[in-house]
Amino acid sequence: MAWEILFSAVALLLVFEGIMPFASPEYWRKMMLRMTSQTDKQIRFAGLISLILGAVLMYLVHAGVM
């Protein structure tokens, strides 16, 4: 059961990751070029915010709040 949840989560991640390059490859390319000009500190901060939001959302879903 736990493996099914993990694989479902990875599959959903791949779906979300593929939406932008599929829908608007030009905008996605520009966005990726802008990311390369960010400092390591800025990228780490964005990653931390994403990680925290994902963990909070997961907690809310599994706690039955949502």
N, C-alpha and C positions, 0 to 999 in steps of 0.2 A: 504494500500500500504506500509506504513512504517513497519508494522508487517511482511509483506512478505520479505522485505529487511533484517530485523533483523534475522528472522529465516533462511533465505538463508545464511547469514553471519555465524551464529552459525553452520549450517550444513557443510559449507565449512571448518570451523575451525576443526570440528570433523573429517572430511575426512583427512585433513592435519596432524592432531595429530595422526591418526591411521596408516599412511603410514609407519613410521619407525618401530613400534613394529610388524607390519605385515610382512614387507619386511626383516627385520633383527633383530629378537628379542634378539639375543646375544649381538650385538653392542648396541642396545637400552638400555639393562640392564647395560652394562658397562658405558654408557654415564650417566645414572641416578645415578649410584654409584659415579661417579666423581662429579656430581652436589651436592651430599650430603657432599662432603668435601670442598665445597666453603663456604666462609664467607657470612654472611647476606649482607654485603656491596657489594660483588661481584655479588650476585644474584640480588640485587636491581638494580645495574648498568646495568646488562644484560636485566632486565625487562624494565628499562627506555629506553634503546636503542631500544628495540623491540617496545615499545609503541610509541616512536617518529617516527620510520620508518613506522609503520602502519598508524599513523595519517597523515604523509606526503604523503604516497602512496594514502590514501583515498582522501585527498585533491586534488592531481593531477588527479585522476580518475574522481572525481566529477566536477573539474574545466574544464574538457575536454582537458587537456594537453596530456593525454595518450589515 
